[in-house]
Amino acid sequence: SNRSGSKRVLSVDASRTRFEDYNCDQDEWTEFKKKFGLSGGGGFPEANFDSGGICKENNVVWLYPKHDRNKAYHINRNVCHRLLSWSKHACSVQVRRVGSIGEALEY
């Protein structure tokens, strides 16, 4: 309970477990790389990739900065989970690295 006497919704352990559910496991990571045509195990810092060609409708576009000095936009297992989840509901998922607002507007 907190100071007002109400019970907490999530315990620390439950929060950690929930967060871990949002990361690709090894099988999902392999599925992700295959679906998006990626090889290797890195963060794919400069790669543009997709789950298939652009469709007439129902596309998802992720715009990431082209220059990522601190690796904040590398593809990790959390991003893997999010993109893989989108790919199951959208016709196409596109990830594009952009260097400017103008370049982003082209998509």
KAJOKA-V128761 format. One record per pair of residues at least 4 apart in sequence whose ideal C-beta (glycine too) atoms are under 6 Angstrom apart, sorted by the first residue. I is the first residue (numbers start at 1). J is the second residue. If there is no record, write none. Layout:
I_J ; I_J
This chain:
1_5 ; 1_7 ; 10_14 ; 10_15 ; 22_78 ; 22_81 ; 23_77 ; 23_78 ; 23_81 ; 24_28 ; 24_29 ; 24_32 ; 24_77 ; 24_80 ; 24_81 ; 29_80 ; 32_80 ; 32_84 ; 33_38 ; 35_51 ; 35_87 ; 36_49 ; 36_51 ; 38_44 ; 38_49 ; 43_74 ; 43_75 ; 44_75 ; 45_68 ; 45_74 ; 48_96 ; 48_97 ; 49_95 ; 50_94 ; 51_87 ; 51_92 ; 51_93 ; 52_92 ; 54_59 ; 54_92 ; 55_59 ; 55_91 ; 55_92 ; 58_90 ; 58_91 ; 59_92 ; 60_86 ; 60_90 ; 60_93 ; 61_94 ; 61_107 ; 62_95 ; 63_96 ; 63_98 ; 63_104 ; 64_73 ; 64_97 ; 65_73 ; 66_97 ; 66_98 ; 66_99 ; 68_73 ; 75_79 ; 80_84 ; 83_93 ; 86_90 ; 86_93 ; 87_93 ; 96_107 ; 98_103 ; 98_104 ; 99_103
